[in-house]
């Protein structure tokens, strides 16, 4: 069967509350949490758009998810212009219908938009590199109702693990197996190819009963049902990069790996040292002026950068700064003698003198006053932390004010 990339419809179910990534997701959809100075969901969308996919449907449920996605992307004109994609991609949104699982979101959108083409389902918190042609050709060659993208993984306990036959037909999934009980090392990535015939399955009596019971999750409900009923469900083993950015630790792992491996032209900044992966963003005259100041400080040794780093547009960086394997987002201010190690500082953050930030994520518009130490922690948006505070292994929710000299260890401040 012949197919064209522009015929593929991509549905991204985004309906959860992303509790594992809190406090970053209290007021922001997980899909639009910033990573490498851009919304997380841009990575998989760009990966597919570069291969010719033109239509993306956001299966949004709930106010925060809808507002975050629509306000960020609207119909796709800005995204297409930013990445020079012609003809442009189109973004559509789930109608205001509550779904009871990610498979239900796919069902609703396939019906509403009358999808009669091959459908690709991806997750809002995944980053991947995949050869779309190989995947779709494999799916068609097997005559599959559903093809699940699998990935070899070392620690499989947090994932669904596939038991596959020699021809890659999936016999069963074991959800989150205990150590030593997994049938393979192939995990479910949450990337699915669906035949248009899935719409008929979604409409059958069994599925309608599952819907009434609120059981319409792909991993827990729909995939086991399809396998049990003898539908052709196959696994496709991917070889490229894949991340589930569902927790702060995985977020930082993804940040480090992308900083180290993304092609220069996808980082979105100017490389300021030809021998090292250090990038500073900006293209307007004002942001170029700011970038030149940073370059000058780096060359004079007033800014020490080890490993890889990305600094955004219009950042003001002081003297005596140490940065290692970290990102600093647009319009942030970093005063003198600050250390930022394996951390992500989001946009418009103010960091006072003598601050240490390590293995941490700092939310948007936060204020970290002088002498503060933040280790293994996540700071929500618009948090203000007083001078000389110490925050270790803690999470602070948005808009909190932390008094000077506070010592917060192993705490969640909601």
MITIKE-266598 format. One record per residue: x, y, z of N, C-alpha, C, CB in turn. Coordinates in steps of 0.001 Angstrom, whole numbers, plus 500000, padded with zeros to 6 digits. Glycine has a CB too. Layout:
BEGIN
XYZXYZXYZXYZ
...
//
This chain:
BEGIN
500847498802500000500000500000500000500879501243500000499044500008501226
500597502164499084501326503427499042500784504370500121501217504079497635
501672505152500690501236506153501666502165507350501567501224505571503119
501682508489502022502481509712502021502524510262503447501895510773501024
503660510837503852503746511378505223502630512373505532505095512055505433
502229513168504528501195514174504793499818513563505043501111515137503634
499674512258504746498402511584505036498330511083506484498201510412504074
499467510990507141499504510479508515498897511520509459500968510134508942
498015511066510316497472511942511361498142511569512678495901511816511467
498614512577513392499257512341514684498329512836515791500649513053514762
498015511956516729497202512351517889498079512279519134495928511432518042
498038513357519916498826513435521150497857513542522323499821514657521123
497535512426523007496625512522524156497321513234525315496142511112524597
496726514326525774497314515094526877496187515382527857498003516434526371
495975514453528777494823514598529656495128514477531127493816513601529304
496333514053531460496650513825532875497078515094533588497740512790533002
497336514945534887497762516082535706499270516087535940497036516064537042
499971515090535405501441515052535463501952515232536893502037516139534558
501418514427537802501763514596539216503241514344539496500925513669540064
503872513462538720505277513125539000506221514277538686505692511899538201
505765515219537838506626516342537463506261517625538219506538516587535958
505371517499539190505057518679539989506286519134540773503886518388540947
506439520434541018505482521521540852505510522210539482505724522533541900
506309521694538539506407522377537239505088522334536478507512521744536390
504216521376536830502995521158536059501730521598536803502882519699535693
501868522373537849500691522845538585499858523779537703501116523569539891
500516524684537009499808525662536178500170525549534698500108527063536666
500914524523534364501399524345532997501231522895532596502879524779532864
500758522663531374500688521290530870502100520716530760499966521239529491
502219519440531098503532518781530984504128518963529583503405517277531308
503264518945528571503743519040527184504404520377526881502594518821526222
504079521413527666504673522733527390505678523170528454503578523776527280
506020522267529387507143522566530290508386522788529443507374521408531332
509158523805529778510287524170528924511489523249529171510684525636529167
512087522799528081513280521954528105514199522449526992512919520420527924
515451522719527311516366523346526356515735524610525763516740522351525229
515089525376526637514579526709526301513470526699525260515699527564525808
512677525611525248511499525554524367510499524571524965511895525129522903
509241524601524525508272523636525057508682522208524712506864523927524509
508563521337525686508957519937525535508352519284524287508547519156526767
507077519538524027506382518867522928506944519256521556504898519190522984
507693520351521483508265520748520189509242519713519650508966522091520316
509916518986520530510909518022520061510281516912519226511647517419521243
509263516181519731508681515131518887507918515675517693507765514271519704
507269516835517847506531517399516710507498517762515589505718518647517145
508610518395515945509592518763514925510185517526514262510708519615515540
510452516490515065510993515245514514510088514698513415511167514196515625
508777514730513626507839514201512636507585515189511504506525513839513305
507534516480511832507302517497510789508442517509509775507148518898511423
509677517269510247510820517236509311510691516068508332512156517126510090
509923515044508724509734513876507853508449513977507030509709512596508689
507805515159507061506692515417506163505310515354506767506748514482505078
505184515058508070503862515018508700503331516444508831503925514318510098
502023516607508540501451517953508498500322518184509492500951518233507130
499740517135510045498552517336510876498725516695512238497313516770510188
498594517528513267498729517089514656497453517459515405499986517732515338
496932516496516148495722516720516932496077516565518403494579515732516519
495912517630519167496186517566520600494924517081521313496645518959521152
495011515896521892493868515326522610493803515868524020493948513799522639
493518517162524139493609517835525439492347517625526259493864519330525250
492559517385527543491459517339528505491833518230529670491164515876528984
490889519040530128491149519911531270491653521278530851492146519268532194
491379522262531700491689523666531409493185523907531235491158524557532517
493998523413532179495441523703532134496059523151530853496157523105533370
495722521921530487496279521334529267495846522115528027495850519867529140
494547522419527935494067523147526759494707524526526659492546523281526802
494661525273527757495188526647527732496667526669527369494979527325529091
497443525777527997498885525747527728499164525455526256499574524695528611
498500524434525709498768524031524315498268525066523333498120522682524010
497034525544523517496478526472522536497208527812522579494980526677522784
497490528318523779498179529606523875499595529533523322498217530075525321
500212528359523397501575528202522889501606528022521376502248527017523559
500710527203520831500829526793519422499730527307518503500848525316519347
498567527658519059497416528058518235497234527088517065497600529506517706
497166527586515822496918526675514696498189526154514033496079527369513664
499348526601514490500602526064513957501388527008513074500320524847513196
500868528218512861501562529161511954502915529569512539500687530428511702
502928529935513831504178530384514458505222529291514513503910530889515853
504811528074514851505735526940514894506351526718513516505010525658515377
505524526736512487506008526485511121506990527557510682504834526422510138
506687528812511025507586529911510644508917529789511371506938531278510951
508853529430512658510086529348513462511033528299512913509756529031514924
510487527186512447511326526099511945511345526000510418510855524794512523
510814527035509777510864527130508295510248525887507633512335527306507813
509059525490508084508366524328507538507332524794506521507695523497508666
507499524371505281506560524736504216506176523486503432507177525810503267
504878523329503051503750524080503613503619523800505096502439523724502890
502934524694505789502952524671507255502207523479507826502353525946507802
502511523177509078501773522143509797500486522744510364502643521525510933
499516521867510653498244522288511234498072521622512598497054521934510291
497710522420513593497405521892514914495908521987515160498190522650516009
495334520881515628493917520854515970493788520398517421493114519914515006
492602520596517981492405520348519410491151519517519642492314521672520183
491220518672520658490065517852521021488891518760521390490413516895522200
487680518454520904486522519228521346486352519087522852485239518772520610
485541519952523431485412519936524897484564518745525330484784521262525414
485217517580525283484598516322525688485567515652526653484272515393524446
485089515269527814485969514603528772486254513179528318485345514604530181
487538512822528271487923511455527922488260510706529206489135511440526930
488171509373529140488422508560530335489682507709530171487213507657530630
490623508213529411491876507492529184492462507923527852491654505953529215
493745507613527640494385508078526407493793507427525161495874507804526462
493344506189525264492717505546524103491368506190523795492540504032524350
490645506610524839489373507288524616489590508626523924488632507491525942
490649509325524292490984510581523609491224510340522120492229511229524249
491940509262521800492177508920520388490849508591519702493164507716520268
490008507824520368488690507480519804487873508732519491487909506580520778
487802509655520456487021510888520293487519511689519087487099511750521573
488833511834518975489386512678517911489301512013516539490832513023518220
489454510692516497489286510005515216487856510155514710489648508516515349
486895510107515619485495510288515223485238511743514817484546509877516378
485651512665515664485331514081515445485941514602514145485825514925516626
487206514237513902487896514728512703487798513745511531489363514998513023
486971512692511694486731511712510633488039511178510046485882512333509527
488894510725510933490207510222510515490039508866509843491177510115511728
490447508791508601490364507534507858491722507145507283489330507646506733
492762507716507862494129507425507448494851506707508588494881508730507045
496078506289508296496920505724509354497112506792510433498307505237508785
496969506380511678497114507320512796498328506941513631495834507339513677
499129507935513961500274507760514845499925508416516175501588508374514225
500064507674517250499820508207518592501161508390519282498885507265519424
501405509590519802502626509840520583502217510439521923503619510797519817
503149510465522866502869510997524200503451512399524345503439510064525289
502798513200525188503220514589525349504491514778526131502156515349525999
505000513714526758506227513862527558507356512982527032505949513517529023
507269512590525760508322511755525163509144512551524156507709510518524480
510427512262524121511321512802523096511924511609522379512441513741523713
511934511651521059512431510483520330512975510878518969511325509443520167
513776509950518435514223509981517043513757508683516414515792510159516921
513003508774515331512493507554514721512405507732513213511115507181515305
512657506651512489512527506642511033511072506314510712513516505605510361
510301507345510383508863507169510174508577506215509023508200508513509908
509358506298507950509110505432506787509269503959507170510075505789505625
510336503649507889510549502260508321509396501772509187511872502133509092
508943502628510097507872502255511019506569501980510269507658503362512060
506176502888509393504896502717508694504973501555507707504502504017507955
506101501419507015506255500279506097506153498955506844507601500359505359
506768498882508033506687497672508856505228497389509230507557497821510136
504533498415509691503124498274510098502276497725508947502558499636510570
502471498284507772501674497855506615502054496448506164501850498837505453
503352496134506244503794494808505791503223493699506659505317494728505791
502930494003507920502378492996508840500854492955508794502838493277510269
500252493924508109498794493992508131498269494195509542498196492729507532
498978494991510326498682495122511758497481496020512012499894495669512497
496719495672513031495714496590513560496420497686514353494675495835514452
497483497263515052498234498200515887499690497773515916497650498268517327
500580498736515767502013498491515940502492499353517097502820498804514625
503183498719518021503680499406519208505196499552519074503296498629520520
505680500765519221507124500991519139507751500559520461507453502496518823
508734499664520364509424499118521536510865499619521569509389497566521523
511427499637522748512808500103522911513514499207523918512852501596523373
514744498789523587515545498028524556515903498944525721516840497443523891
515700498434526934515882499281528126516488498447529238514529499909528590
517332499061530046517994498324531122517072498104532322519245499065531566
516507499185532841515663499084534036514201499128533606515980500231535054
513612497945533454512282497854532844511151497924533877512167496563532055
511485498043535149510460497892536187509380498965536149511106497902537532
509665500120535535508688501218535504507828501210534243509406502549535613
507970500189533396507324500237532085506535498963531813508364500453530986
505720499013530750505130497799530211506172497088529359503853498116529383
506325495790529562507375495028528868506714494000527955508339494324529890
507185493937526692506533493096525680507118491691525650506659493734524302
506218490744525528506576489351525228506279489169523738505763488295526143
507337489019522922507147488997521470507544487647520880507958490115520810
506839487281519800507203486093519034508324486453518063505970485518518273
508821485460517330509935485676516408509640486669515304510333484386515801
508363486753514889508008487699513826507612489061514386506869487139512983
507845489286515696507561490527516418506073490716516733508055491704515614
505281489655516547503893489757517020503916489731518551502995488584516441
503144490608519153503149490715520616502143489736521198502825492164521072
502642488891522121501781487897522751501131488437524018502574486644523072
501881489289524724501317489881525943502237490990526428501120488805527055
501711491825527321502500492838528010502488492540529499501956494265527727
503602492744530135503672492655531593503914494076532103504815491651532074
502928494629532811503045495990533310503941496033534546501659496565533633
504973496861534485505861497113535618506263495818536343505188498065536599
506954494933535638507331493644536246508355493819537363507893492700535179
508341492892538296509373492886539330510693492455538710508983491948540508
511771492773539398513109492414538900513177490916538624514209492824539919
513685490561537442513847489167537089512606488497536531514294488429538262
511467489216536497510229488618536017509786489169534662509138488833537029
510591490049534072510225490630532773510447489596531663511055491925532491
509518489511530691509671488536529616510717488928528579508357488334528937
511161490186528593512188490663527655512727491977528195511611490841526194
513578492626527407514036493970527789513474495019526830515583494035527804
512330494703526201511681495615525247510508496300525928511204494852523973
510618497623526113509556498353526811508646499070525813510160499367527804
507441499333526275506457500085525507506789501575525600505010499802526021
507077502208524455507444503632524454506236504554524455508304503943523254
505039503998524241503859504861524134503678505461522753503943505965525141
504463504983521776504285505402520378503561504260519663505680505741519675
502407504578519069501569503550518457501190503938517028500305503319519300
501164502961516138500577503141514812499260502380514792501547502644513672
498191503053514379496864502442514362496331502371512943495893503226515255
495790501218512596495065501082511334493766501880511425494776499579511008
493273502443510310491963503118510343490849502195510830491613503650508955
491061500872510699490029499914511123489838499899512636490388498515510643
490736500551513368490588500599514821489280501288515202491785501329515463
488783502167514315487522502860514614486376501857514772487187503879513499
486400500804513957485353499783514080485459499061515426485449498764512918
486697498800515840486907498137517134486429499044518265488405497767517330
486776500339518186486325501277519217484795501300519336486846502687518907
484095500982518263482634501038518280481957499741518652482145501461516962
482720498652518933482051497382519202481497497320520637483021496221518965
480712496295520923480021496200522217480995496113523386479101494987522231
482085495346523198483074495215524277483658496570524654484201494259523862
484026497328523633484652498636523884483656499607524514485208499230522574
482403499521524088481403500410524682481237500098526171480045500273523945
481325498802526505481240498409527918482462498897528694481109496877528046
483642498775528079484861499272528721484770500779528952486100498937527862
484185501470527986484035502918528098483131503277529277483468503502526793
482033502537529425481112502786530551481825502613531883479896501839530482
482740501648531934483475501369533172484679502300533357483943499917533181
484895503185532387486034504111532466487366503447532238486053504784533794
487375502352531479488611501600531240489023501756529782488430500096531601
489695502865529492490093503129528107491519503653528041489136504131527453
492389503003528793493818503320528739494490502311527809494470503292530176
495370502782526931496017501850525999496756500742526731496984502597525089
497660501108527636498507500108528281497752499139529165499547500784529088
496806499660529948496106498820530922494934498063530315495614499665532068
494259498665529336492975498122528888492943497713527419491905499126529130
493246498639526528492993498416525101493986497433524489493051499737524347
495267497587524786496249496662524209496016495230524693497674497109524565
495839494995526004495527493617526425494263493067525747495352493567527946
493249493917525563492014493472524900492291493046523455490952494598524927
493028493890522720493320493576521311494097492266521187494118494723520658
495080492071522058495883490837522013495014489623522359497090490931522994
494211489762523406493369488650523845492367488237522762492626489029525128
491850489218522014490842488936520991491461488516519651489965490159520785
492781488446519595493438487930518401493701488935517310492642486859517849
493532490225517600493885491236516603495402491251516411493370492644517030
495827491653515217497261491660514897497936492868515548497483491680513357
498628492603516651499366493651517358500853493299517279498885493791518861
501624494188516677503047493919516450503919494932517188503366493946514946
505160494525517431506145495415518020507193495806516994506805494760519229
507544497080516983508604497600516110509708498129517002508071498722515140
510895497546516897511997497975517771512695499193517190513012496833517973
512674500284517947513331501507517491514785501519517947512589502756518016
515609502239517179517036502287517479517488503667517950517830501881516258
516676504689517677517094506049517996516887506406519457516353507022517135
517106507694519743516949508241521094515478508176521513517471509706521160
515224507852522766513872507933523330513974508270524810513090506597523120
513184509254525232513108509621526647511657509752527067513868510936526918
511373509274528256510119509572528937510469510637529976509461508268529601
510051511880529716510461512993530571509397513205531653510672514298529732
509054512132532360507920512190533269508256512553534701507238510902533263
509537512601535053509944512933536423511090513936536360510370511649537218
511360514660537459512497515601537441513830514934537090512621516276538793
514083513722537608515343513041537290515440512751535797515468511732538092
514334512269535210514352511970533773514440513242532950513106511177533374
513839514309533448513966515615532781515442516011532680513162516708533551
516157515919533788517568516313533784518414515353532941518109516365535222
518077514061532955518772513103532076518590513494530610518246511660532313
517342513823530233517066514221528849517813515496528496515559514415528633
517794516461529402518507517723529165519993517471528892518345518669530375
520617516659529729522049516376529559522324515686528227522561515505530715
521522514678527905521754513917526673521531514782525440520839512689526621
520463515578525436520188516445524283521277517502524128518810517122524432
521718518067525233522817519041525162524060518420524520523160519570526572
524283517157524830525496516491524348525368515980522921525844515345525257
524132515755522434523988515014521172523203515732520071523326513720521450
522373516701520409521584517352519355522500518014518331520623518398519961
522186517910517036522962518652516043522952520154516356522406518397514627
524043520815516016524159522248516329522956523048515845525425522816515712
522482522735514623521400523551514057520068523322514764521245523254512577
519975522277515605518730522046516345518789522584517775518417520562516375
519978522968518221520085523564519548519443524955519536521573523646519999
519604525665518432518968526976518320519788528106518898517648526950518990
521109528022518818521963529095519305523303529080518592522165528977520813
524097530098518852525431530179518244526429529459519144525860531668518019
527238528611518515528293527914519264529421528902519504528812526638518494
529819529089520760530813530126521053532221529552521253530397530901522295
532352528227521187533662527578521293533634526387520333533985527122522791
534456526437519307534395525397518272534771524013518788535307525762517128
535481523967519912535895522683520462534932522136521505537255522811521064
533945522926521893533057522500522976531622522892522668533500523110524317
530698522145523266529266522363522985528696523407523948528469521027523103
529016524653523666528521525780524461527803526723523501529695526521525232
526525526969523759525701527738522830525042528911523557524628526834522177
524943530041522826524196531195523327523196531601522255525151532389523696
521935531733522640520881532027521676520728533526521445519563531439522147
519974533847520386519656535239520099519929535603518654520439536146521006
518993536350518034519183536758516636518903538241516402518289535934515737
518204538895517342517940540329517171519191541122517551516718540781518036
519307542389517088520490543201517442520706543303518952520353544603516858
519628543484519716519776543615521173520283542323521801518441544011521810
519715541162521357520144539900521967521554539528521514519160538770521615
521937539924520294523316539672519834524304540472520692523476540050518322
523925541702521054524791542525521910524991541829523260524181543950522114
523914541308523827524025540580525096524896539330524923522619540187525622
524708538633523813525494537427523565526980537759523464525018536731522282
527303538858522805528717539244522654529364539541524005528840540471521738
528592540092524935529125540335526285529455538994526952528100541145527155
528562538017526800528799536688527383530027536038526753527560535780527193
530147536138525428531311535569524734532607536200525249531187535778523204
532579537522525422533765538227525912534152537739527310533515539747525930
533162537563528187533453537088529547534008535666529516532183537141530423
533475534846528628533951533464528506535416533449528058533068532668527504
535732534266527076537103534290526546538099534858527558537154535112525257
537641535758528421538522536369529414538590535564530707538059537775529717
537831534421530775537895533571531956537027534029533107539287533480532417
536175535034532892535278535481533963534017534619534022534897536958533760
533867533752533021532754532813532962533348531441532638531671533252531888
533297530529533593533881529193533434532754528214533097534651528743534737
532796527633531895531777526672531484532454525340531225531007527162530220
532022524313531941532539522963531760531427522073531201533090522391533103
531811521035530466530787520183529864530045520945528782529801519672530932
528723520803528747527905521433527716526959522437528360527112520373526915
526577523450527590525691524472528157524928525185527048526495525492528993
523730525649527418522913526474526534522426527666527335521712525665525932
522699528866526816522247530108527449521304530806526476523462531040527835
520162531246526974519116531795526121519339533244525721517810531677526807
518315533806525097518341535194524618518269536177525796517167535448523638
518949537293525637518848538415526576519199538026528004517456538988526544
520102537071528165520541536735529520521661537675529960521012535265529593
521658538016531244522715538849531820523493537979532803522125540137532529
524745537727532465525574536801533232526706537589533888526139535660532322
526861537447535224527871538198535965529270537621535814527505538243537419
530140537949536773531528537492536769531718536391537816532496538676537041
532769535582537604533053534507538544531993533414538523533175535064539936
531402533195537352530311532223537213530883530873536790529250532715536181
530331529790537371530679528430536958529402527728536497531371527636538126
529411527240535262528262526527534701528752525191534166527558527362533572
528028524112534489528402522786533995527147522013533612529218522006535061
527108521555532353526008520699531862524644521244532291526179519253532382
524369522480531908523142523146532353522572524020531250523409523989533605
521307524406531462520670525358530559520150526545531365519518524684529763
520225527718530745519674528945531332518785529571530267520818529950531807
517535529795530611516549530215529613516534531753529464515140529700530007
515756532206528496515735533610528076515457534595529218514697533793527004
516072535771529123515821536919530006516162536643531471514371537330529904
517019535654531717517428535395533103518628536258533475517763533901533303
518737536540534765519832537352535295520585536515536328519299538693535929
521896536409536135522739535642537057523816536587537584523379534375536350
523777536863538895524760537779539494526098537065539706524232538340540843
527054537746540340528427537259540449528548536015541339529315538359540989
529581535210541018530014534076541850528915533034542080530501534586543187
528215532701541014527148531698541073527647530395540458525869532197540336
527244529259541042527542527947540470526228527272540053528328527056541492
526165526832538789524994526120538277525499524816537670524193526985537216
525158523691538313525699522385537935524551521421537642526615521820539057
524564520834536445523531519868536019522128520321536424523818518481536622
521800521521536001520514522090536377519895522834535201520671523028537580
518586523036535293517853523811534295517260525033534983516737522952533610
517642526195534482517083527455534968516144527960533874518220528519535310
514867528066534177513905528474533156513910529987532962512502527998533531
513015530499532132513121531879531674512726532896532752512255532073530450
513394534037532663513137535223533487513375534964534969511713535700533279
514355534137535248514742533851536638515804534859537068515276532380536792
515735535298538318516777536136538900517550535305539920516171537418539562
518880535256539763519748534515540690520756535491541281520479533320539968
520698535669542615521592536607543290523011536072543430521045536943544653
523867536862544079525279536526544244525460535273545105526032537703544869
526549534560544818527008533437545663525951532339545833527410533958547035
525118532145544841524111531081544877524710529806544287522823531499544097
524361528642544848524748527341544301523475526585543934525618526522545325
523392526131542679522255525337542209522819524061541598521370526135541167
522391522908542108522942521640541634521835520591541522524061521145542579
521833519860540381520847518784540150519427519274540428521164517557541040
519101520447539933517811521054540260517182521708539042517975522081541374
515878521959539148515127522667538107514492523887538760514034521739537434
514740525045538152514215526306538687513129526803537732515360527384538862
511906526958538233510774527347537400510837528790536935509501527125538144
509901529145536096509886530443535421509653531580536420508801530466534331
510347532699536169510137533943536919510426533768538411508704534437536726
511228532770538762511601532592540167512668533615540550512112531147540424
512787533846541859513792534771542387514564534043543484513128536094542937
515867533875543254516734533173544198517726534205544732517476531941543519
517572534597545986518401535685546509519759535177546999517673536402547648
520647536105547252522073535833547470522320534786548554522787537114547838
523389534003548322523852533069549330523012531821549500523929533753550606
522057531595548620521162530443548746521790529215548094519787530747548110
521484528049548667521962526774548115520741525915547796522932526033549119
520665525421546547519553524573546122520139523297545527518626525312545085
519871522158546156520448520878545736519314519858545564521509520367546779
519331519120544445518383518007544226516932518445544461518725516823545157
516559519599543945515237520149544236514571520683542980515339521253545278
513262520914543095512488521518542012511747522716542586511490520486541366
511976523878541970511370525126542424510311525534541400512451526257542610
509081525743541836507992526086540932508098527502540388506679525917541633
507186527825539484507161529153538871506892530236539926506090529210537759
507541531391539748507231532604540519507448532417542023505792533026540264
508385531539542381508753531373543790509831532390544137509249529918544079
509755532952545332510795533871545811511469533247547030510195535281546163
512783533097546952513556532458548032514501533485548640514357531219547502
514356533695549950515131534717550646516601534373550774514559534944552004
517391535370551149518849535246551231519261534131552195519470536578551674
520356533465551801520980532497552699520140531267553006521319533165553965
519187530955552142518351529770552375519068528512551893516984529914551661
518604527376552407519168526083552006518003525139551689520101525482553139
517931524706550434516822523854550005517412522573549426515906524584548953
517186521458550100517792520178549740516681519145549539518803519705550838
516718518436548412515774517336548125514323517741548404516133516095548963
513953518902547904512615519433548195511933519948546937512701520552549232
510619520113547035509830520685545940509005521834546500508907519605545267
509084522976545844508347524160546295507382524572545199509316525335546656
506099524624545540505054524893544553505019526387544192503677524438545091
504358526739543072504402528116542566503932529161543578503563528220541328
504512530350543431504105531586544120504425531593545612502628531802543938
505162530604546113505529530602547531506626531638547782506001529187547978
506618532215548968507688533108549415508406532414550570507125534524549850
509703532180550391510509531488551400511339532538552134511431530385550748
511203532593553444511901533602554240513407533395554221511398533581555673
514143534496554364515604534445554399516072533479555490516193535858554638
517129532739555172517734531842556150516985530542556373517857532540557435
515951530270555591515181529033555776516028527816555431513905529052554912
515815526731556171516465525458555859515350524447555588517420524977557039
515239524036554333514156523142553925514781521880553349513202523829552882
514577520748554033515142519469553599514017518456553447516213518956554607
514066517658552368513113516538552188511665516978552402513448515395553160
511278518091551784509969518687552033509269519021550722510109519948552896
507957518895550730507138519402549625506294520544550180506230518264548993
506517521739549676505739522893550109504684523206549068506648524118550350
503422522868549364502331523075548403501736524464548568501236522004548578
//
